[in-house]
Amino acid sequence: MTRSLLDITDFTPDEVELILDLAQRPIDALGRPLEGQGAALVFEKPSNRTRHSMEMAVVQLGGHPVYTRGEEVGFDTREPVEDIAAIMSGYHGLIAARVFEHSVVERLAATATIPVVNMLSDWSHPLQGFADALTMQQCLGDLAGKTVAYVGDWNNVSRSLAEISAMLGMHVRIGCPPGFDADDAELERIEGLGAASVEQVAGPHDAVAGAHAVHTDTWVSMGQEADKEARRQAFGGFTVDAEMMALADPGAVFMHCLPAYRGFEVSADVIDGPQSVVFQQGHNRLHSARGAMAFLVGVR
């Protein structure tokens, strides 16, 4: 049966651990499972890290990446999503898409006869979640029982981070402004994935207190530019600065999926300081993508 990666929860905790293990194996140990095959990389939304990490991961697995802009395929404008999935299944060994609406990757996977990878949707960002977990393992060791804090907007990035952290047995603590937080059903669902605990707290300082990893993300994601000023006001007090980081565990790391806006969601002295591992985290996008794709095409 063809497997796809649309959400972290498409895998069991054991499979998540295996993908993280594959991500850390030497490239030569993975073989070249995409030898002679293409990988369609379709971008409705542009990206620095996603394009470079995915193209190089495909190359390292022996395949040929084919970068395609969203308007070139035209999901449901030039052609139905299902027709695009069916055609690409005859050309490639794998399809990956970075889209606005999560339903597009769901429809691709429902029709394609090859694996489909969600490179980002409005619902989830699973490749970022794997890179986050890989970075935390490298910095903190075994994650079971450790505390991860997320400060900012409850969005696709924070959702995937919370899911994978829960599946690895972490305490998950969320600090978001009212109206930008997770609902009770989300919290209950994530706790059911195996978390040591899931807690949404009133303020960012309570979220960060004693945490081993502190994450944040931009307050204004692509497509939300019209709401920039309103969001800036709503997130007042949620900037991760040195004072806030001082509340975390002394060995805590600061993480951000990038791009970052210094002086908004994070202060310059934090993101450029000694606790920051954001570039290691960004580089792990390559390794986690390679591990995830290797798993989907049968490497064990």
Contacts in CASP RR format, 6 or more apart in sequence:
PFRMAT RR
TARGET T0000
AUTHOR 0000-0000-0000
METHOD contacts of the structure
MODEL  1
MTRSLLDITDFTPDEVELILDLAQRPIDALGRPLEGQGAALVFEKPSNRT
RHSMEMAVVQLGGHPVYTRGEEVGFDTREPVEDIAAIMSGYHGLIAARVF
EHSVVERLAATATIPVVNMLSDWSHPLQGFADALTMQQCLGDLAGKTVAY
VGDWNNVSRSLAEISAMLGMHVRIGCPPGFDADDAELERIEGLGAASVEQ
VAGPHDAVAGAHAVHTDTWVSMGQEADKEARRQAFGGFTVDAEMMALADP
GAVFMHCLPAYRGFEVSADVIDGPQSVVFQQGHNRLHSARGAMAFLVGVR
2 112 0 8 1.000
2 113 0 8 1.000
2 114 0 8 1.000
2 115 0 8 1.000
3 10 0 8 1.000
3 115 0 8 1.000
3 295 0 8 1.000
3 296 0 8 1.000
4 10 0 8 1.000
4 109 0 8 1.000
4 112 0 8 1.000
4 115 0 8 1.000
4 116 0 8 1.000
4 117 0 8 1.000
4 118 0 8 1.000
4 296 0 8 1.000
5 11 0 8 1.000
5 115 0 8 1.000
5 116 0 8 1.000
5 117 0 8 1.000
5 118 0 8 1.000
5 126 0 8 1.000
5 127 0 8 1.000
5 292 0 8 1.000
5 296 0 8 1.000
6 102 0 8 1.000
6 105 0 8 1.000
6 106 0 8 1.000
6 109 0 8 1.000
6 116 0 8 1.000
6 118 0 8 1.000
6 121 0 8 1.000
6 124 0 8 1.000
6 126 0 8 1.000
7 118 0 8 1.000
7 123 0 8 1.000
7 124 0 8 1.000
7 126 0 8 1.000
7 160 0 8 1.000
7 163 0 8 1.000
8 16 0 8 1.000
8 124 0 8 1.000
8 126 0 8 1.000
8 129 0 8 1.000
8 130 0 8 1.000
8 160 0 8 1.000
8 163 0 8 1.000
8 164 0 8 1.000
8 167 0 8 1.000
9 163 0 8 1.000
9 167 0 8 1.000
9 193 0 8 1.000
10 126 0 8 1.000
11 19 0 8 1.000
13 167 0 8 1.000
13 168 0 8 1.000
13 193 0 8 1.000
13 194 0 8 1.000
15 295 0 8 1.000
16 130 0 8 1.000
16 133 0 8 1.000
16 164 0 8 1.000
16 167 0 8 1.000
16 168 0 8 1.000
17 168 0 8 1.000
18 295 0 8 1.000
18 300 0 8 1.000
19 130 0 8 1.000
19 288 0 8 1.000
19 291 0 8 1.000
19 292 0 8 1.000
19 295 0 8 1.000
20 130 0 8 1.000
20 133 0 8 1.000
20 134 0 8 1.000
20 137 0 8 1.000
20 288 0 8 1.000
22 30 0 8 1.000
22 290 0 8 1.000
22 291 0 8 1.000
22 292 0 8 1.000
22 294 0 8 1.000
22 295 0 8 1.000
22 299 0 8 1.000
23 130 0 8 1.000
23 134 0 8 1.000
23 284 0 8 1.000
23 287 0 8 1.000
23 288 0 8 1.000
23 290 0 8 1.000
23 291 0 8 1.000
23 292 0 8 1.000
24 134 0 8 1.000
24 287 0 8 1.000
25 291 0 8 1.000
27 60 0 8 1.000
27 290 0 8 1.000
30 60 0 8 1.000
30 61 0 8 1.000
30 290 0 8 1.000
30 291 0 8 1.000
30 294 0 8 1.000
30 299 0 8 1.000
31 61 0 8 1.000
31 299 0 8 1.000
32 61 0 8 1.000
32 62 0 8 1.000
32 63 0 8 1.000
33 61 0 8 1.000
33 62 0 8 1.000
33 294 0 8 1.000
33 297 0 8 1.000
33 298 0 8 1.000
33 299 0 8 1.000
34 58 0 8 1.000
34 61 0 8 1.000
34 62 0 8 1.000
34 63 0 8 1.000
34 93 0 8 1.000
34 94 0 8 1.000
34 293 0 8 1.000
34 297 0 8 1.000
35 62 0 8 1.000
35 63 0 8 1.000
36 62 0 8 1.000
36 63 0 8 1.000
36 64 0 8 1.000
37 62 0 8 1.000
37 63 0 8 1.000
37 64 0 8 1.000
37 92 0 8 1.000
37 93 0 8 1.000
37 94 0 8 1.000
38 58 0 8 1.000
38 63 0 8 1.000
38 64 0 8 1.000
38 65 0 8 1.000
38 66 0 8 1.000
38 91 0 8 1.000
38 92 0 8 1.000
38 93 0 8 1.000
38 94 0 8 1.000
39 54 0 8 1.000
39 58 0 8 1.000
39 63 0 8 1.000
39 64 0 8 1.000
39 65 0 8 1.000
39 66 0 8 1.000
39 92 0 8 1.000
39 93 0 8 1.000
39 94 0 8 1.000
39 95 0 8 1.000
39 96 0 8 1.000
39 293 0 8 1.000
40 66 0 8 1.000
40 68 0 8 1.000
40 88 0 8 1.000
40 91 0 8 1.000
40 92 0 8 1.000
40 94 0 8 1.000
40 95 0 8 1.000
40 96 0 8 1.000
41 51 0 8 1.000
41 54 0 8 1.000
41 55 0 8 1.000
41 58 0 8 1.000
41 65 0 8 1.000
41 66 0 8 1.000
41 67 0 8 1.000
41 68 0 8 1.000
41 96 0 8 1.000
41 97 0 8 1.000
41 119 0 8 1.000
42 68 0 8 1.000
42 69 0 8 1.000
42 70 0 8 1.000
42 73 0 8 1.000
42 95 0 8 1.000
42 96 0 8 1.000
42 97 0 8 1.000
42 98 0 8 1.000
42 99 0 8 1.000
43 50 0 8 1.000
43 51 0 8 1.000
43 67 0 8 1.000
43 68 0 8 1.000
43 69 0 8 1.000
43 70 0 8 1.000
43 97 0 8 1.000
43 98 0 8 1.000
43 119 0 8 1.000
44 70 0 8 1.000
44 75 0 8 1.000
44 97 0 8 1.000
44 98 0 8 1.000
44 99 0 8 1.000
44 100 0 8 1.000
44 104 0 8 1.000
45 98 0 8 1.000
45 99 0 8 1.000
45 100 0 8 1.000
45 120 0 8 1.000
45 222 0 8 1.000
47 98 0 8 1.000
47 119 0 8 1.000
47 120 0 8 1.000
48 258 0 8 1.000
48 259 0 8 1.000
49 258 0 8 1.000
49 282 0 8 1.000
49 285 0 8 1.000
50 98 0 8 1.000
50 119 0 8 1.000
50 120 0 8 1.000
50 127 0 8 1.000
50 285 0 8 1.000
51 67 0 8 1.000
52 286 0 8 1.000
53 127 0 8 1.000
53 282 0 8 1.000
53 285 0 8 1.000
53 286 0 8 1.000
53 289 0 8 1.000
54 65 0 8 1.000
54 96 0 8 1.000
54 117 0 8 1.000
54 119 0 8 1.000
54 127 0 8 1.000
54 289 0 8 1.000
55 65 0 8 1.000
55 67 0 8 1.000
56 286 0 8 1.000
57 286 0 8 1.000
57 289 0 8 1.000
57 290 0 8 1.000
57 291 0 8 1.000
57 293 0 8 1.000
58 64 0 8 1.000
58 65 0 8 1.000
58 94 0 8 1.000
58 293 0 8 1.000
59 65 0 8 1.000
60 290 0 8 1.000
61 290 0 8 1.000
61 293 0 8 1.000
61 294 0 8 1.000
61 297 0 8 1.000
66 92 0 8 1.000
73 79 0 8 1.000
73 84 0 8 1.000
74 84 0 8 1.000
75 81 0 8 1.000
75 84 0 8 1.000
75 99 0 8 1.000
75 104 0 8 1.000
81 104 0 8 1.000
81 107 0 8 1.000
81 108 0 8 1.000
81 111 0 8 1.000
82 107 0 8 1.000
82 110 0 8 1.000
82 111 0 8 1.000
84 108 0 8 1.000
85 95 0 8 1.000
85 107 0 8 1.000
85 108 0 8 1.000
85 109 0 8 1.000
85 110 0 8 1.000
85 111 0 8 1.000
85 112 0 8 1.000
85 116 0 8 1.000
86 111 0 8 1.000
86 112 0 8 1.000
88 95 0 8 1.000
88 112 0 8 1.000
88 114 0 8 1.000
89 95 0 8 1.000
89 111 0 8 1.000
89 112 0 8 1.000
89 113 0 8 1.000
89 114 0 8 1.000
90 113 0 8 1.000
90 114 0 8 1.000
92 114 0 8 1.000
93 114 0 8 1.000
93 115 0 8 1.000
93 297 0 8 1.000
94 114 0 8 1.000
94 115 0 8 1.000
94 116 0 8 1.000
94 117 0 8 1.000
94 293 0 8 1.000
94 296 0 8 1.000
94 297 0 8 1.000
95 108 0 8 1.000
95 112 0 8 1.000
95 114 0 8 1.000
95 115 0 8 1.000
95 116 0 8 1.000
95 117 0 8 1.000
96 116 0 8 1.000
96 117 0 8 1.000
96 118 0 8 1.000
96 119 0 8 1.000
97 104 0 8 1.000
97 105 0 8 1.000
97 108 0 8 1.000
97 116 0 8 1.000
97 117 0 8 1.000
97 118 0 8 1.000
97 119 0 8 1.000
98 119 0 8 1.000
98 120 0 8 1.000
98 121 0 8 1.000
99 105 0 8 1.000
99 118 0 8 1.000
99 120 0 8 1.000
99 121 0 8 1.000
100 121 0 8 1.000
100 122 0 8 1.000
101 121 0 8 1.000
101 122 0 8 1.000
102 118 0 8 1.000
102 121 0 8 1.000
102 122 0 8 1.000
102 123 0 8 1.000
102 124 0 8 1.000
104 121 0 8 1.000
105 116 0 8 1.000
105 118 0 8 1.000
105 121 0 8 1.000
108 116 0 8 1.000
109 116 0 8 1.000
115 293 0 8 1.000
115 296 0 8 1.000
115 297 0 8 1.000
117 127 0 8 1.000
117 292 0 8 1.000
117 293 0 8 1.000
117 296 0 8 1.000
118 124 0 8 1.000
118 125 0 8 1.000
118 126 0 8 1.000
118 127 0 8 1.000
119 127 0 8 1.000
120 127 0 8 1.000
120 128 0 8 1.000
120 156 0 8 1.000
121 156 0 8 1.000
122 156 0 8 1.000
123 156 0 8 1.000
123 159 0 8 1.000
124 156 0 8 1.000
124 159 0 8 1.000
124 160 0 8 1.000
124 163 0 8 1.000
125 156 0 8 1.000
125 157 0 8 1.000
125 159 0 8 1.000
125 160 0 8 1.000
125 257 0 8 1.000
126 160 0 8 1.000
126 292 0 8 1.000
127 285 0 8 1.000
127 288 0 8 1.000
127 289 0 8 1.000
127 292 0 8 1.000
128 157 0 8 1.000
128 160 0 8 1.000
128 161 0 8 1.000
128 257 0 8 1.000
128 285 0 8 1.000
129 157 0 8 1.000
129 160 0 8 1.000
129 161 0 8 1.000
129 163 0 8 1.000
129 164 0 8 1.000
129 288 0 8 1.000
130 164 0 8 1.000
130 288 0 8 1.000
130 289 0 8 1.000
130 291 0 8 1.000
130 292 0 8 1.000
131 257 0 8 1.000
131 281 0 8 1.000
131 282 0 8 1.000
131 284 0 8 1.000
131 285 0 8 1.000
131 287 0 8 1.000
131 288 0 8 1.000
132 160 0 8 1.000
132 161 0 8 1.000
132 164 0 8 1.000
132 165 0 8 1.000
132 215 0 8 1.000
132 255 0 8 1.000
132 257 0 8 1.000
132 281 0 8 1.000
133 143 0 8 1.000
133 164 0 8 1.000
133 165 0 8 1.000
133 168 0 8 1.000
133 288 0 8 1.000
134 284 0 8 1.000
134 287 0 8 1.000
134 288 0 8 1.000
135 253 0 8 1.000
135 255 0 8 1.000
135 277 0 8 1.000
135 280 0 8 1.000
135 281 0 8 1.000
135 282 0 8 1.000
135 284 0 8 1.000
136 143 0 8 1.000
136 146 0 8 1.000
136 148 0 8 1.000
136 165 0 8 1.000
136 212 0 8 1.000
136 213 0 8 1.000
136 253 0 8 1.000
136 255 0 8 1.000
137 143 0 8 1.000
138 280 0 8 1.000
138 284 0 8 1.000
139 213 0 8 1.000
139 253 0 8 1.000
139 277 0 8 1.000
139 280 0 8 1.000
140 146 0 8 1.000
140 212 0 8 1.000
140 213 0 8 1.000
140 253 0 8 1.000
143 165 0 8 1.000
143 168 0 8 1.000
143 169 0 8 1.000
143 170 0 8 1.000
144 168 0 8 1.000
144 169 0 8 1.000
144 170 0 8 1.000
144 196 0 8 1.000
145 169 0 8 1.000
145 170 0 8 1.000
145 171 0 8 1.000
145 196 0 8 1.000
146 170 0 8 1.000
146 171 0 8 1.000
146 212 0 8 1.000
146 213 0 8 1.000
147 170 0 8 1.000
147 171 0 8 1.000
147 172 0 8 1.000
147 173 0 8 1.000
147 210 0 8 1.000
147 211 0 8 1.000
147 212 0 8 1.000
147 213 0 8 1.000
147 249 0 8 1.000
148 161 0 8 1.000
148 165 0 8 1.000
148 170 0 8 1.000
148 171 0 8 1.000
148 172 0 8 1.000
148 173 0 8 1.000
148 211 0 8 1.000
148 212 0 8 1.000
148 213 0 8 1.000
148 215 0 8 1.000
149 173 0 8 1.000
149 174 0 8 1.000
149 175 0 8 1.000
149 207 0 8 1.000
149 208 0 8 1.000
149 211 0 8 1.000
149 213 0 8 1.000
149 214 0 8 1.000
149 215 0 8 1.000
149 248 0 8 1.000
150 158 0 8 1.000
150 161 0 8 1.000
150 162 0 8 1.000
150 172 0 8 1.000
150 173 0 8 1.000
150 174 0 8 1.000
150 175 0 8 1.000
150 176 0 8 1.000
150 207 0 8 1.000
150 215 0 8 1.000
150 216 0 8 1.000
151 175 0 8 1.000
151 176 0 8 1.000
151 204 0 8 1.000
151 207 0 8 1.000
151 208 0 8 1.000
151 214 0 8 1.000
151 215 0 8 1.000
151 216 0 8 1.000
151 238 0 8 1.000
151 240 0 8 1.000
151 244 0 8 1.000
151 265 0 8 1.000
152 158 0 8 1.000
152 175 0 8 1.000
152 176 0 8 1.000
152 177 0 8 1.000
152 180 0 8 1.000
152 204 0 8 1.000
152 216 0 8 1.000
152 217 0 8 1.000
152 219 0 8 1.000
152 235 0 8 1.000
152 238 0 8 1.000
152 265 0 8 1.000
153 176 0 8 1.000
153 180 0 8 1.000
153 217 0 8 1.000
153 218 0 8 1.000
153 219 0 8 1.000
153 221 0 8 1.000
153 231 0 8 1.000
153 235 0 8 1.000
154 174 0 8 1.000
154 176 0 8 1.000
154 180 0 8 1.000
154 181 0 8 1.000
154 182 0 8 1.000
154 186 0 8 1.000
155 217 0 8 1.000
155 221 0 8 1.000
157 217 0 8 1.000
157 257 0 8 1.000
158 174 0 8 1.000
158 176 0 8 1.000
158 182 0 8 1.000
158 215 0 8 1.000
158 217 0 8 1.000
159 182 0 8 1.000
159 186 0 8 1.000
161 215 0 8 1.000
162 172 0 8 1.000
162 174 0 8 1.000
162 182 0 8 1.000
162 190 0 8 1.000
162 198 0 8 1.000
163 190 0 8 1.000
163 193 0 8 1.000
165 172 0 8 1.000
165 195 0 8 1.000
166 172 0 8 1.000
166 190 0 8 1.000
166 191 0 8 1.000
166 192 0 8 1.000
166 193 0 8 1.000
166 194 0 8 1.000
166 195 0 8 1.000
166 198 0 8 1.000
167 193 0 8 1.000
167 194 0 8 1.000
169 194 0 8 1.000
169 195 0 8 1.000
169 196 0 8 1.000
170 195 0 8 1.000
170 196 0 8 1.000
171 195 0 8 1.000
171 196 0 8 1.000
171 197 0 8 1.000
171 198 0 8 1.000
171 199 0 8 1.000
172 190 0 8 1.000
172 191 0 8 1.000
172 195 0 8 1.000
172 197 0 8 1.000
172 198 0 8 1.000
172 199 0 8 1.000
173 198 0 8 1.000
173 199 0 8 1.000
173 200 0 8 1.000
173 201 0 8 1.000
173 206 0 8 1.000
173 207 0 8 1.000
173 208 0 8 1.000
173 211 0 8 1.000
174 181 0 8 1.000
174 182 0 8 1.000
174 187 0 8 1.000
174 198 0 8 1.000
174 199 0 8 1.000
174 200 0 8 1.000
174 201 0 8 1.000
174 207 0 8 1.000
175 181 0 8 1.000
175 200 0 8 1.000
175 201 0 8 1.000
175 202 0 8 1.000
175 203 0 8 1.000
175 204 0 8 1.000
175 206 0 8 1.000
175 207 0 8 1.000
175 238 0 8 1.000
176 182 0 8 1.000
176 200 0 8 1.000
177 234 0 8 1.000
177 235 0 8 1.000
177 236 0 8 1.000
177 238 0 8 1.000
179 234 0 8 1.000
180 234 0 8 1.000
180 235 0 8 1.000
181 200 0 8 1.000
182 190 0 8 1.000
182 200 0 8 1.000
187 198 0 8 1.000
187 200 0 8 1.000
190 198 0 8 1.000
191 197 0 8 1.000
191 198 0 8 1.000
201 207 0 8 1.000
204 237 0 8 1.000
204 238 0 8 1.000
204 240 0 8 1.000
204 244 0 8 1.000
205 244 0 8 1.000
205 247 0 8 1.000
208 214 0 8 1.000
208 240 0 8 1.000
208 244 0 8 1.000
208 245 0 8 1.000
208 247 0 8 1.000
208 248 0 8 1.000
209 247 0 8 1.000
209 248 0 8 1.000
210 247 0 8 1.000
210 248 0 8 1.000
210 249 0 8 1.000
210 252 0 8 1.000
211 248 0 8 1.000
211 249 0 8 1.000
211 252 0 8 1.000
212 248 0 8 1.000
212 249 0 8 1.000
212 251 0 8 1.000
212 252 0 8 1.000
212 253 0 8 1.000
213 252 0 8 1.000
213 253 0 8 1.000
213 255 0 8 1.000
214 240 0 8 1.000
214 244 0 8 1.000
214 245 0 8 1.000
214 248 0 8 1.000
214 252 0 8 1.000
214 253 0 8 1.000
214 254 0 8 1.000
214 255 0 8 1.000
215 255 0 8 1.000
215 256 0 8 1.000
215 257 0 8 1.000
216 238 0 8 1.000
216 240 0 8 1.000
216 255 0 8 1.000
216 256 0 8 1.000
216 265 0 8 1.000
216 266 0 8 1.000
217 256 0 8 1.000
217 257 0 8 1.000
217 265 0 8 1.000
218 259 0 8 1.000
218 260 0 8 1.000
218 261 0 8 1.000
218 264 0 8 1.000
218 265 0 8 1.000
219 231 0 8 1.000
219 232 0 8 1.000
219 235 0 8 1.000
219 238 0 8 1.000
219 261 0 8 1.000
219 264 0 8 1.000
219 265 0 8 1.000
220 227 0 8 1.000
220 228 0 8 1.000
220 231 0 8 1.000
220 232 0 8 1.000
224 231 0 8 1.000
232 264 0 8 1.000
235 264 0 8 1.000
235 265 0 8 1.000
238 265 0 8 1.000
239 263 0 8 1.000
239 264 0 8 1.000
239 265 0 8 1.000
239 266 0 8 1.000
239 267 0 8 1.000
240 254 0 8 1.000
240 265 0 8 1.000
240 266 0 8 1.000
240 267 0 8 1.000
240 270 0 8 1.000
241 266 0 8 1.000
241 267 0 8 1.000
241 269 0 8 1.000
241 270 0 8 1.000
242 267 0 8 1.000
242 269 0 8 1.000
242 270 0 8 1.000
245 252 0 8 1.000
245 254 0 8 1.000
245 270 0 8 1.000
245 275 0 8 1.000
251 275 0 8 1.000
252 275 0 8 1.000
253 275 0 8 1.000
253 276 0 8 1.000
253 277 0 8 1.000
254 266 0 8 1.000
254 270 0 8 1.000
254 271 0 8 1.000
254 273 0 8 1.000
254 275 0 8 1.000
254 276 0 8 1.000
254 277 0 8 1.000
254 278 0 8 1.000
255 276 0 8 1.000
255 277 0 8 1.000
255 278 0 8 1.000
255 281 0 8 1.000
256 265 0 8 1.000
256 266 0 8 1.000
256 271 0 8 1.000
256 276 0 8 1.000
256 278 0 8 1.000
256 281 0 8 1.000
257 281 0 8 1.000
257 282 0 8 1.000
258 278 0 8 1.000
258 281 0 8 1.000
258 282 0 8 1.000
260 266 0 8 1.000
260 271 0 8 1.000
260 278 0 8 1.000
262 268 0 8 1.000
262 271 0 8 1.000
262 272 0 8 1.000
270 276 0 8 1.000
271 278 0 8 1.000
291 299 0 8 1.000
END
